[in-house]
Amino acid sequence: MTQAIASVGTSRSLMMVAGGGLLSCILTPLLPALLDRIPGVPADVRLALVAIPFAVLVFVVVRRFSSNPAWAAIAAAVMTMIAFVCAVNAAVFIDGQSNGADKMMRNILAGLAGGLTGSALMALGIALLPAGPRVAVKWVRMVLTGTLAGTLLALDNALGLDLTSFLYPVWQAAIALRLAMALQRRRLS
């Protein structure tokens, strides 16, 4: 009976995380237009600020699902912003390197590179936190999920989406869920 109650609570918590991922993705594509109006801010700093909604979600997930101190949750949020900048730069770099390829193939490769870079840097950074699990399989799942979800960049570009996106809702909700599952402590055996 206790296990069934804990399972329902865990399922509800994971659904809240997924909802938070969907909420953060609504704000993410809207921020660049707002941040572009601020003069004198370097491009990478503006790009990091775009990641604030998702970084806030990561902060909440780390605080809720792990026994890390508050400073570690802040570090995880900062790592998320750094990972976002690196993911976008990796996607742009790969897109430039595959110049002769078809546009759809370039977008798929760029999405894979960005998804891999972002999820791998987040996994590495959060795994190194004091209460971060040291079980590699949990983090590999997160990295694989992020890498595969990155291919949605091709769908966004094919549909000409700018202020809306398939990439952000799927990637952010999926990574937030994988992060919560990786950080989840076993309460019952």
C-alpha positions in Angstrom: 0.0 0.0 0.0 2.8 2.4 0.9 4.6 1.7 -2.3 1.4 2.4 -4.3 1.0 5.8 -2.6 4.6 6.7 -3.2 4.2 5.7 -6.9 1.3 8.0 -7.3 3.2 10.8 -5.6 6.2 10.2 -7.9 4.0 10.1 -11.0 2.4 13.4 -10.0 5.8 15.0 -9.3 7.1 13.9 -12.7 4.0 15.3 -14.5 4.6 18.6 -12.7 8.2 18.5 -14.0 6.9 17.9 -17.6 4.4 20.7 -17.2 7.3 23.0 -16.0 9.2 22.0 -19.1 6.3 23.0 -21.3 5.9 26.3 -19.5 9.6 27.1 -19.8 9.5 26.4 -23.5 6.7 29.0 -24.0 9.0 31.7 -22.6 12.3 30.6 -24.3 11.5 31.5 -27.9 10.0 34.9 -26.8 13.0 36.1 -24.9 15.4 36.7 -27.9 13.2 39.5 -29.3 13.1 41.2 -25.9 16.8 40.7 -25.2 17.8 42.1 -28.6 16.5 45.5 -27.5 19.1 45.7 -24.8 22.1 47.5 -26.4 25.7 46.6 -25.6 25.1 43.1 -24.3 27.4 40.4 -25.9 25.7 37.8 -28.0 26.7 34.9 -25.7 25.4 36.7 -22.7 22.1 37.3 -24.4 22.0 33.7 -25.4 22.5 32.6 -21.8 19.7 34.9 -20.7 17.4 33.1 -23.1 17.9 30.0 -21.1 16.7 31.5 -17.8 13.2 29.9 -17.9 14.7 26.4 -18.3 17.5 27.2 -15.8 14.8 28.1 -13.2 13.1 24.7 -13.9 16.4 22.9 -13.4 16.9 24.7 -10.2 13.5 23.6 -8.9 14.1 20.0 -10.1 17.5 19.8 -8.4 16.1 21.2 -5.1 13.0 18.9 -5.2 14.5 15.6 -6.4 17.9 15.6 -4.7 19.4 16.3 -1.3 21.8 19.0 -2.8 22.2 22.2 -0.9 20.8 25.5 -2.4 24.2 26.5 -3.8 24.3 23.3 -5.8 20.9 24.0 -7.4 22.1 27.5 -8.3 25.2 25.9 -9.8 23.0 23.5 -11.8 21.0 26.4 -13.1 24.2 28.3 -14.2 25.5 25.1 -15.8 22.2 24.9 -17.7 22.7 28.4 -19.1 26.3 27.5 -20.1 25.1 24.3 -21.7 22.5 26.2 -23.7 25.1 28.6 -25.1 27.4 25.8 -26.0 24.6 23.8 -27.6 23.6 26.7 -29.8 27.2 27.4 -30.7 27.7 23.6 -31.5 24.6 23.6 -33.7 25.8 26.7 -35.6 29.3 25.3 -36.0 28.1 22.0 -37.4 25.7 23.8 -39.7 28.6 25.8 -41.0 30.8 22.7 -41.4 28.2 20.8 -43.4 27.9 23.7 -46.0 27.6 21.5 -49.1 24.9 19.2 -47.7 21.1 19.5 -48.2 19.5 22.0 -45.9 17.4 19.3 -44.1 20.5 17.2 -43.5 22.4 20.2 -42.2 19.5 20.9 -39.7 19.4 17.3 -38.6 23.2 17.3 -38.0 23.1 20.7 -36.3 20.2 19.5 -34.0 22.0 16.3 -33.1 25.2 18.3 -32.2 23.3 20.9 -30.2 21.2 18.3 -28.4 24.2 16.2 -27.6 26.3 19.1 -26.4 23.5 20.7 -24.2 22.4 17.4 -22.6 26.0 16.1 -22.1 27.2 19.3 -20.5 24.2 19.4 -18.2 24.6 15.8 -17.2 28.3 16.2 -16.5 27.8 19.4 -14.5 24.9 18.1 -12.4 26.5 14.7 -11.9 29.5 16.4 -10.2 27.2 18.1 -7.6 27.6 16.8 -4.1 24.4 14.7 -4.2 24.5 14.0 -7.9 24.2 10.3 -8.7 27.3 8.6 -9.9 25.4 6.0 -11.9 26.4 6.5 -15.6 23.3 4.8 -17.0 21.0 7.5 -15.6 23.0 10.2 -17.3 23.4 8.3 -20.6 19.6 8.1 -20.8 19.4 11.9 -20.4 22.1 12.5 -23.0 20.5 10.1 -25.5 17.1 11.8 -25.0 18.6 15.2 -25.5 20.5 14.2 -28.6 17.5 12.6 -30.3 15.2 15.4 -29.4 17.7 17.8 -31.0 16.7 16.5 -34.4 13.4 18.5 -34.0 15.5 21.5 -35.1 15.0 20.2 -38.7 11.2 20.1 -38.2 11.2 23.6 -36.8 13.2 24.9 -39.8 11.2 23.0 -42.3 8.0 24.5 -41.0 9.6 28.0 -40.7 8.8 28.2 -37.0 10.3 31.2 -35.2 8.3 32.2 -32.1 6.9 28.7 -31.7 8.8 25.5 -31.8 8.6 21.7 -31.6 12.2 21.6 -30.4 11.9 23.6 -27.2 8.8 21.9 -25.7 10.0 18.4 -26.4 13.7 19.0 -25.5 13.0 20.9 -22.3 10.3 18.7 -21.0 12.2 15.5 -21.8 15.5 16.7 -20.3 13.7 18.0 -17.2 12.0 14.6 -16.8 15.3 12.7 -17.4 17.0 14.9 -14.9 14.3 14.3 -12.3 14.5 10.6 -12.9 18.3 10.6 -12.6 18.2 12.6 -9.3 15.3 10.7 -7.8 16.3 8.9 -4.6 15.0 5.4 -4.0 12.5 5.8 -1.2 11.2 2.2 -1.2 13.0 -1.0 -2.1 
